[in-house]
């Protein structure tokens, strides 16, 4: 049995939540897959120890990740980083504009 943690953050429970749910729905179709789908900030760090694979999701916020996601990772203890090193993972993001904040600055500098 493979265990996948789909950890996501969302400001308004919009597109990032939908993507996380789509990811989880697709993964459970595979035989022998178990999923946990917690919201960042509500997820215990033991979920990282539990999982074999990790999918992280965050809305794009001024070209970066949601502050709650960054804080959750920043608050992890050093011991857990050694336990999760080398595990497989992926990330997904949603944005309200093409290219996020980078696109706006590129338009301003164009002649």
VEXDREN-596681 format. One record per residue (C-alpha): x negated, y negated, z. Coordinates in pm, 1 decimal, decimal comma. Layout:
N
X  Y  Z
X  Y  Z
...
This chain:
111
X  Y  Z
0,0  0,0  0,0
-136,4  -340,6  -99,1
-39,0  -644,8  103,1
-13,8  -989,8  -52,6
26,4  -1314,1  137,7
196,4  -1589,5  -63,5
121,4  -1896,4  147,7
269,4  -2222,2  23,5
337,8  -2578,1  127,6
611,4  -2806,4  6,7
725,9  -3159,0  80,1
1087,2  -3108,3  -22,7
1130,6  -2733,8  -85,0
1133,1  -2791,2  -461,1
923,0  -2650,4  -743,3
637,8  -2511,9  -532,7
891,0  -2301,4  -339,7
1040,2  -2175,0  -667,1
697,0  -2076,5  -798,7
612,9  -1897,5  -470,5
940,1  -1703,2  -485,0
885,4  -1612,6  -853,0
536,3  -1488,9  -767,3
670,1  -1277,1  -479,1
957,4  -1137,2  -687,6
715,8  -1031,5  -960,3
467,0  -875,8  -719,4
723,4  -660,1  -537,2
821,8  -503,8  -869,5
485,7  -327,5  -864,3
479,9  -1,2  -676,1
325,0  -10,9  -330,9
318,0  -389,1  -283,9
424,6  -557,9  38,6
472,2  -936,4  44,6
481,7  -1204,0  311,6
604,1  -1547,0  204,0
539,6  -1796,6  486,4
537,0  -2174,5  470,5
202,2  -2324,4  566,8
214,8  -2448,9  923,4
453,7  -2168,3  1019,3
217,5  -1887,4  917,4
7,8  -1729,7  1192,1
-360,7  -1685,1  1112,6
-310,2  -1311,9  1168,8
-135,3  -1312,0  828,9
-480,5  -1367,0  676,0
-611,8  -1057,4  853,1
-306,1  -856,3  743,0
-333,2  -921,5  369,9
-537,2  -768,5  90,7
-463,5  -1047,7  -158,3
-374,6  -1414,0  -122,9
-177,6  -1657,3  -338,8
-185,2  -2022,8  -230,3
62,7  -2281,7  -351,3
78,7  -2655,3  -302,1
231,2  -2953,3  -474,0
-25,7  -3184,7  -628,0
-53,1  -3495,7  -414,0
-270,2  -3771,6  -566,5
-481,8  -3505,6  -735,9
-523,3  -3294,0  -420,0
-336,3  -3041,1  -210,4
-68,6  -3106,2  50,0
-221,5  -3237,0  374,4
-54,4  -2958,7  577,4
-228,7  -2695,6  363,5
-567,8  -2860,5  409,6
-514,2  -2897,4  785,6
-410,6  -2531,4  818,9
-733,7  -2417,7  651,8
-946,7  -2674,0  836,4
-813,7  -2550,9  1172,8
-912,7  -2186,8  1114,6
-1182,0  -2053,3  1341,6
-1520,3  -1946,0  1204,9
-1458,0  -1578,9  1292,1
-1165,8  -1546,5  1051,1
-1367,4  -1692,3  761,5
-1605,8  -1396,9  787,9
-1313,4  -1152,1  788,8
-1151,6  -1292,0  474,1
-1470,5  -1342,0  273,0
-1462,3  -1145,8  -52,5
-1085,5  -1088,6  -62,9
-903,8  -1153,3  -389,1
-693,3  -1466,1  -430,7
-529,4  -1712,3  -665,4
-372,0  -2057,6  -642,6
-79,5  -2237,7  -803,1
38,8  -2595,9  -799,9
327,8  -2814,6  -909,6
319,2  -3179,0  -1008,8
576,5  -3440,8  -1097,7
369,6  -3589,8  -1377,8
145,6  -3466,1  -1655,2
-197,1  -3417,5  -1505,6
-114,3  -3564,1  -1164,6
-288,4  -3882,6  -1051,6
-581,3  -3832,1  -1290,2
-352,7  -3890,3  -1586,7
-242,8  -4231,7  -1459,0
-598,9  -4358,9  -1415,6
-695,6  -4228,4  -1759,1
-411,3  -4426,2  -1920,1
-514,0  -4748,5  -1750,0
-871,7  -4726,6  -1873,3
-779,4  -4649,5  -2233,5
-808,5  -4941,1  -2479,6
